Amino acid sequence: MEDRYVSSNAYHQFTLENREKMDLVGILNVESFDNEEIIMDTEMGLLAIKGENLHIQHLNLDQGEVKITGLVMELAYSEQKKRSGSGGKGIWEKIFR
C-alpha cells in the first residue's frame, strides 16, 4: 500500500462553523481562488472548497493558516499531491464529474 501523506510529521486541520466560517492550518499554497472555488495544496494533498461568495479573509503561508468566509457547499481532497507541471485541473475534473 502506498503512502497517501507527505510525512508522518505533516499536520492539517480545519474547522467549519455553520458552513460560513472556515479556519485551516497545514496549508502550503493557494493554487487558485474565486468566489465559487478555492483550491489549496495542504500537508495532506490538494483540497477543493466549493461554495458561494467565498472570500479569503486571512492568509499566512509562513504559518500555514487560512481563514475563509462564505457559504461552503462542498469539500474534496485528492488522493495524491499535485505534481509540478500537471496543471492540477485533471484531478479536479475527475473528482467533480
Phi and psi in radians as a Rosetta constraint file:
Dihedral C 1 N 2 CA 2 C 2 CIRCULARHARMONIC -1.454 0.35
Dihedral N 2 CA 2 C 2 N 3 CIRCULARHARMONIC 2.638 0.35
Dihedral C 2 N 3 CA 3 C 3 CIRCULARHARMONIC -1.267 0.35
Dihedral N 3 CA 3 C 3 N 4 CIRCULARHARMONIC 2.365 0.35
Dihedral C 3 N 4 CA 4 C 4 CIRCULARHARMONIC -1.626 0.35
Dihedral N 4 CA 4 C 4 N 5 CIRCULARHARMONIC -0.319 0.35
Dihedral C 4 N 5 CA 5 C 5 CIRCULARHARMONIC -1.851 0.35
Dihedral N 5 CA 5 C 5 N 6 CIRCULARHARMONIC 2.782 0.35
Dihedral C 5 N 6 CA 6 C 6 CIRCULARHARMONIC -1.124 0.35
Dihedral N 6 CA 6 C 6 N 7 CIRCULARHARMONIC -0.891 0.35
Dihedral C 6 N 7 CA 7 C 7 CIRCULARHARMONIC -2.781 0.35
Dihedral N 7 CA 7 C 7 N 8 CIRCULARHARMONIC 2.928 0.35
Dihedral C 7 N 8 CA 8 C 8 CIRCULARHARMONIC -1.237 0.35
Dihedral N 8 CA 8 C 8 N 9 CIRCULARHARMONIC -0.284 0.35
Dihedral C 8 N 9 CA 9 C 9 CIRCULARHARMONIC -1.570 0.35
Dihedral N 9 CA 9 C 9 N 10 CIRCULARHARMONIC -0.063 0.35
Dihedral C 9 N 10 CA 10 C 10 CIRCULARHARMONIC -1.146 0.35
Dihedral N 10 CA 10 C 10 N 11 CIRCULARHARMONIC 2.484 0.35
Dihedral C 10 N 11 CA 11 C 11 CIRCULARHARMONIC -2.382 0.35
Dihedral N 11 CA 11 C 11 N 12 CIRCULARHARMONIC 2.262 0.35
Dihedral C 11 N 12 CA 12 C 12 CIRCULARHARMONIC -2.545 0.35
Dihedral N 12 CA 12 C 12 N 13 CIRCULARHARMONIC 2.355 0.35
Dihedral C 12 N 13 CA 13 C 13 CIRCULARHARMONIC -2.628 0.35
Dihedral N 13 CA 13 C 13 N 14 CIRCULARHARMONIC 2.572 0.35
Dihedral C 13 N 14 CA 14 C 14 CIRCULARHARMONIC -2.453 0.35
Dihedral N 14 CA 14 C 14 N 15 CIRCULARHARMONIC 2.638 0.35
Dihedral C 14 N 15 CA 15 C 15 CIRCULARHARMONIC -2.158 0.35
Dihedral N 15 CA 15 C 15 N 16 CIRCULARHARMONIC 2.469 0.35
Dihedral C 15 N 16 CA 16 C 16 CIRCULARHARMONIC -2.223 0.35
Dihedral N 16 CA 16 C 16 N 17 CIRCULARHARMONIC 2.133 0.35
Dihedral C 16 N 17 CA 17 C 17 CIRCULARHARMONIC -1.928 0.35
Dihedral N 17 CA 17 C 17 N 18 CIRCULARHARMONIC 2.021 0.35
Dihedral C 17 N 18 CA 18 C 18 CIRCULARHARMONIC 0.922 0.35
Dihedral N 18 CA 18 C 18 N 19 CIRCULARHARMONIC 0.516 0.35
Dihedral C 18 N 19 CA 19 C 19 CIRCULARHARMONIC 1.011 0.35
Dihedral N 19 CA 19 C 19 N 20 CIRCULARHARMONIC 0.294 0.35
Dihedral C 19 N 20 CA 20 C 20 CIRCULARHARMONIC -2.161 0.35
Dihedral N 20 CA 20 C 20 N 21 CIRCULARHARMONIC -0.336 0.35
Dihedral C 20 N 21 CA 21 C 21 CIRCULARHARMONIC -2.312 0.35
Dihedral N 21 CA 21 C 21 N 22 CIRCULARHARMONIC 2.273 0.35
Dihedral C 21 N 22 CA 22 C 22 CIRCULARHARMONIC -2.336 0.35
Dihedral N 22 CA 22 C 22 N 23 CIRCULARHARMONIC 2.240 0.35
Dihedral C 22 N 23 CA 23 C 23 CIRCULARHARMONIC -1.990 0.35
Dihedral N 23 CA 23 C 23 N 24 CIRCULARHARMONIC 2.290 0.35
Dihedral C 23 N 24 CA 24 C 24 CIRCULARHARMONIC -2.237 0.35
Dihedral N 24 CA 24 C 24 N 25 CIRCULARHARMONIC 2.530 0.35
Dihedral C 24 N 25 CA 25 C 25 CIRCULARHARMONIC -2.282 0.35
Dihedral N 25 CA 25 C 25 N 26 CIRCULARHARMONIC 2.775 0.35
Dihedral C 25 N 26 CA 26 C 26 CIRCULARHARMONIC 1.481 0.35
Dihedral N 26 CA 26 C 26 N 27 CIRCULARHARMONIC 0.477 0.35
Dihedral C 26 N 27 CA 27 C 27 CIRCULARHARMONIC -1.629 0.35
Dihedral N 27 CA 27 C 27 N 28 CIRCULARHARMONIC 2.245 0.35
Dihedral C 27 N 28 CA 28 C 28 CIRCULARHARMONIC -1.647 0.35
Dihedral N 28 CA 28 C 28 N 29 CIRCULARHARMONIC -0.638 0.35
Dihedral C 28 N 29 CA 29 C 29 CIRCULARHARMONIC -2.873 0.35
Dihedral N 29 CA 29 C 29 N 30 CIRCULARHARMONIC 2.638 0.35
Dihedral C 29 N 30 CA 30 C 30 CIRCULARHARMONIC -1.737 0.35
Dihedral N 30 CA 30 C 30 N 31 CIRCULARHARMONIC 1.973 0.35
Dihedral C 30 N 31 CA 31 C 31 CIRCULARHARMONIC -1.327 0.35
Dihedral N 31 CA 31 C 31 N 32 CIRCULARHARMONIC -0.761 0.35
Dihedral C 31 N 32 CA 32 C 32 CIRCULARHARMONIC -2.813 0.35
Dihedral N 32 CA 32 C 32 N 33 CIRCULARHARMONIC 2.748 0.35
Dihedral C 32 N 33 CA 33 C 33 CIRCULARHARMONIC -2.784 0.35
Dihedral N 33 CA 33 C 33 N 34 CIRCULARHARMONIC 2.584 0.35
Dihedral C 33 N 34 CA 34 C 34 CIRCULARHARMONIC -2.670 0.35
Dihedral N 34 CA 34 C 34 N 35 CIRCULARHARMONIC -2.996 0.35
Dihedral C 34 N 35 CA 35 C 35 CIRCULARHARMONIC -1.334 0.35
Dihedral N 35 CA 35 C 35 N 36 CIRCULARHARMONIC -0.044 0.35
Dihedral C 35 N 36 CA 36 C 36 CIRCULARHARMONIC -2.046 0.35
Dihedral N 36 CA 36 C 36 N 37 CIRCULARHARMONIC -0.274 0.35
Dihedral C 36 N 37 CA 37 C 37 CIRCULARHARMONIC -2.713 0.35
Dihedral N 37 CA 37 C 37 N 38 CIRCULARHARMONIC 2.393 0.35
Dihedral C 37 N 38 CA 38 C 38 CIRCULARHARMONIC -2.216 0.35
Dihedral N 38 CA 38 C 38 N 39 CIRCULARHARMONIC 2.237 0.35
Dihedral C 38 N 39 CA 39 C 39 CIRCULARHARMONIC -2.055 0.35
Dihedral N 39 CA 39 C 39 N 40 CIRCULARHARMONIC 2.184 0.35
Dihedral C 39 N 40 CA 40 C 40 CIRCULARHARMONIC -2.233 0.35
Dihedral N 40 CA 40 C 40 N 41 CIRCULARHARMONIC 2.582 0.35
Dihedral C 40 N 41 CA 41 C 41 CIRCULARHARMONIC -1.622 0.35
Dihedral N 41 CA 41 C 41 N 42 CIRCULARHARMONIC 2.092 0.35
Dihedral C 41 N 42 CA 42 C 42 CIRCULARHARMONIC -1.984 0.35
Dihedral N 42 CA 42 C 42 N 43 CIRCULARHARMONIC 3.037 0.35
Dihedral C 42 N 43 CA 43 C 43 CIRCULARHARMONIC -1.097 0.35
Dihedral N 43 CA 43 C 43 N 44 CIRCULARHARMONIC -0.312 0.35
Dihedral C 43 N 44 CA 44 C 44 CIRCULARHARMONIC -1.973 0.35
Dihedral N 44 CA 44 C 44 N 45 CIRCULARHARMONIC 0.285 0.35
Dihedral C 44 N 45 CA 45 C 45 CIRCULARHARMONIC 2.001 0.35
Dihedral N 45 CA 45 C 45 N 46 CIRCULARHARMONIC -3.084 0.35
Dihedral C 45 N 46 CA 46 C 46 CIRCULARHARMONIC -1.291 0.35
Dihedral N 46 CA 46 C 46 N 47 CIRCULARHARMONIC 2.474 0.35
Dihedral C 46 N 47 CA 47 C 47 CIRCULARHARMONIC -2.224 0.35
Dihedral N 47 CA 47 C 47 N 48 CIRCULARHARMONIC 2.232 0.35
Dihedral C 47 N 48 CA 48 C 48 CIRCULARHARMONIC -1.929 0.35
Dihedral N 48 CA 48 C 48 N 49 CIRCULARHARMONIC 2.292 0.35
Dihedral C 48 N 49 CA 49 C 49 CIRCULARHARMONIC -2.057 0.35
Dihedral N 49 CA 49 C 49 N 50 CIRCULARHARMONIC 2.139 0.35
Dihedral C 49 N 50 CA 50 C 50 CIRCULARHARMONIC -1.997 0.35
Dihedral N 50 CA 50 C 50 N 51 CIRCULARHARMONIC 2.552 0.35
Dihedral C 50 N 51 CA 51 C 51 CIRCULARHARMONIC 3.124 0.35
Dihedral N 51 CA 51 C 51 N 52 CIRCULARHARMONIC -2.698 0.35
Dihedral C 51 N 52 CA 52 C 52 CIRCULARHARMONIC -2.229 0.35
Dihedral N 52 CA 52 C 52 N 53 CIRCULARHARMONIC 2.462 0.35
Dihedral C 52 N 53 CA 53 C 53 CIRCULARHARMONIC 0.922 0.35
Dihedral N 53 CA 53 C 53 N 54 CIRCULARHARMONIC 0.737 0.35
Dihedral C 53 N 54 CA 54 C 54 CIRCULARHARMONIC -1.315 0.35
Dihedral N 54 CA 54 C 54 N 55 CIRCULARHARMONIC 2.345 0.35
Dihedral C 54 N 55 CA 55 C 55 CIRCULARHARMONIC -2.399 0.35
Dihedral N 55 CA 55 C 55 N 56 CIRCULARHARMONIC 2.401 0.35
Dihedral C 55 N 56 CA 56 C 56 CIRCULARHARMONIC -1.524 0.35
Dihedral N 56 CA 56 C 56 N 57 CIRCULARHARMONIC 1.901 0.35
Dihedral C 56 N 57 CA 57 C 57 CIRCULARHARMONIC -1.450 0.35
Dihedral N 57 CA 57 C 57 N 58 CIRCULARHARMONIC -0.552 0.35
Dihedral C 57 N 58 CA 58 C 58 CIRCULARHARMONIC -2.587 0.35
Dihedral N 58 CA 58 C 58 N 59 CIRCULARHARMONIC 2.364 0.35
Dihedral C 58 N 59 CA 59 C 59 CIRCULARHARMONIC -2.455 0.35
Dihedral N 59 CA 59 C 59 N 60 CIRCULARHARMONIC 2.115 0.35
Dihedral C 59 N 60 CA 60 C 60 CIRCULARHARMONIC -2.410 0.35
Dihedral N 60 CA 60 C 60 N 61 CIRCULARHARMONIC 1.641 0.35
Dihedral C 60 N 61 CA 61 C 61 CIRCULARHARMONIC -1.260 0.35
Dihedral N 61 CA 61 C 61 N 62 CIRCULARHARMONIC -0.430 0.35
Dihedral C 61 N 62 CA 62 C 62 CIRCULARHARMONIC -1.082 0.35
Dihedral N 62 CA 62 C 62 N 63 CIRCULARHARMONIC -0.651 0.35
Dihedral C 62 N 63 CA 63 C 63 CIRCULARHARMONIC -1.659 0.35
Dihedral N 63 CA 63 C 63 N 64 CIRCULARHARMONIC -0.162 0.35
Dihedral C 63 N 64 CA 64 C 64 CIRCULARHARMONIC 1.273 0.35
Dihedral N 64 CA 64 C 64 N 65 CIRCULARHARMONIC 0.547 0.35
Dihedral C 64 N 65 CA 65 C 65 CIRCULARHARMONIC -1.976 0.35
Dihedral N 65 CA 65 C 65 N 66 CIRCULARHARMONIC 2.459 0.35
Dihedral C 65 N 66 CA 66 C 66 CIRCULARHARMONIC -2.469 0.35
Dihedral N 66 CA 66 C 66 N 67 CIRCULARHARMONIC 2.418 0.35
Dihedral C 66 N 67 CA 67 C 67 CIRCULARHARMONIC -2.114 0.35
Dihedral N 67 CA 67 C 67 N 68 CIRCULARHARMONIC 2.268 0.35
Dihedral C 67 N 68 CA 68 C 68 CIRCULARHARMONIC -2.185 0.35
Dihedral N 68 CA 68 C 68 N 69 CIRCULARHARMONIC 2.453 0.35
Dihedral C 68 N 69 CA 69 C 69 CIRCULARHARMONIC -2.132 0.35
Dihedral N 69 CA 69 C 69 N 70 CIRCULARHARMONIC 2.793 0.35
Dihedral C 69 N 70 CA 70 C 70 CIRCULARHARMONIC 2.200 0.35
Dihedral N 70 CA 70 C 70 N 71 CIRCULARHARMONIC 3.050 0.35
Dihedral C 70 N 71 CA 71 C 71 CIRCULARHARMONIC -1.466 0.35
Dihedral N 71 CA 71 C 71 N 72 CIRCULARHARMONIC 1.946 0.35
Dihedral C 71 N 72 CA 72 C 72 CIRCULARHARMONIC -1.493 0.35
Dihedral N 72 CA 72 C 72 N 73 CIRCULARHARMONIC 2.138 0.35
Dihedral C 72 N 73 CA 73 C 73 CIRCULARHARMONIC -1.941 0.35
Dihedral N 73 CA 73 C 73 N 74 CIRCULARHARMONIC -0.396 0.35
Dihedral C 73 N 74 CA 74 C 74 CIRCULARHARMONIC -2.754 0.35
Dihedral N 74 CA 74 C 74 N 75 CIRCULARHARMONIC 2.428 0.35
Dihedral C 74 N 75 CA 75 C 75 CIRCULARHARMONIC -2.215 0.35
Dihedral N 75 CA 75 C 75 N 76 CIRCULARHARMONIC 2.395 0.35
Dihedral C 75 N 76 CA 76 C 76 CIRCULARHARMONIC -2.591 0.35
Dihedral N 76 CA 76 C 76 N 77 CIRCULARHARMONIC 2.331 0.35
Dihedral C 76 N 77 CA 77 C 77 CIRCULARHARMONIC -1.813 0.35
Dihedral N 77 CA 77 C 77 N 78 CIRCULARHARMONIC 2.569 0.35
Dihedral C 77 N 78 CA 78 C 78 CIRCULARHARMONIC -1.491 0.35
Dihedral N 78 CA 78 C 78 N 79 CIRCULARHARMONIC 2.814 0.35
Dihedral C 78 N 79 CA 79 C 79 CIRCULARHARMONIC -1.332 0.35
Dihedral N 79 CA 79 C 79 N 80 CIRCULARHARMONIC -0.383 0.35
Dihedral C 79 N 80 CA 80 C 80 CIRCULARHARMONIC -2.405 0.35
Dihedral N 80 CA 80 C 80 N 81 CIRCULARHARMONIC 2.825 0.35
Dihedral C 80 N 81 CA 81 C 81 CIRCULARHARMONIC -1.313 0.35
Dihedral N 81 CA 81 C 81 N 82 CIRCULARHARMONIC 2.615 0.35
Dihedral C 81 N 82 CA 82 C 82 CIRCULARHARMONIC -1.172 0.35
Dihedral N 82 CA 82 C 82 N 83 CIRCULARHARMONIC 2.344 0.35
Dihedral C 82 N 83 CA 83 C 83 CIRCULARHARMONIC -1.543 0.35
Dihedral N 83 CA 83 C 83 N 84 CIRCULARHARMONIC 2.459 0.35
Dihedral C 83 N 84 CA 84 C 84 CIRCULARHARMONIC -1.072 0.35
Dihedral N 84 CA 84 C 84 N 85 CIRCULARHARMONIC 2.393 0.35
Dihedral C 84 N 85 CA 85 C 85 CIRCULARHARMONIC 1.521 0.35
Dihedral N 85 CA 85 C 85 N 86 CIRCULARHARMONIC -0.108 0.35
Dihedral C 85 N 86 CA 86 C 86 CIRCULARHARMONIC -1.436 0.35
Dihedral N 86 CA 86 C 86 N 87 CIRCULARHARMONIC -0.269 0.35
Dihedral C 86 N 87 CA 87 C 87 CIRCULARHARMONIC 1.458 0.35
Dihedral N 87 CA 87 C 87 N 88 CIRCULARHARMONIC -0.458 0.35
Dihedral C 87 N 88 CA 88 C 88 CIRCULARHARMONIC 1.340 0.35
Dihedral N 88 CA 88 C 88 N 89 CIRCULARHARMONIC -0.454 0.35
Dihedral C 88 N 89 CA 89 C 89 CIRCULARHARMONIC -1.133 0.35
Dihedral N 89 CA 89 C 89 N 90 CIRCULARHARMONIC -0.609 0.35
Dihedral C 89 N 90 CA 90 C 90 CIRCULARHARMONIC -1.030 0.35
Dihedral N 90 CA 90 C 90 N 91 CIRCULARHARMONIC -0.684 0.35
Dihedral C 90 N 91 CA 91 C 91 CIRCULARHARMONIC -1.072 0.35
Dihedral N 91 CA 91 C 91 N 92 CIRCULARHARMONIC -0.802 0.35
Dihedral C 91 N 92 CA 92 C 92 CIRCULARHARMONIC -1.273 0.35
Dihedral N 92 CA 92 C 92 N 93 CIRCULARHARMONIC -0.552 0.35
Dihedral C 92 N 93 CA 93 C 93 CIRCULARHARMONIC -1.108 0.35
Dihedral N 93 CA 93 C 93 N 94 CIRCULARHARMONIC -0.632 0.35
Dihedral C 93 N 94 CA 94 C 94 CIRCULARHARMONIC -1.214 0.35
Dihedral N 94 CA 94 C 94 N 95 CIRCULARHARMONIC -0.683 0.35
Dihedral C 94 N 95 CA 95 C 95 CIRCULARHARMONIC -1.239 0.35
Dihedral N 95 CA 95 C 95 N 96 CIRCULARHARMONIC -0.766 0.35
Dihedral C 95 N 96 CA 96 C 96 CIRCULARHARMONIC -1.829 0.35
Dihedral N 96 CA 96 C 96 N 97 CIRCULARHARMONIC 0.948 0.35
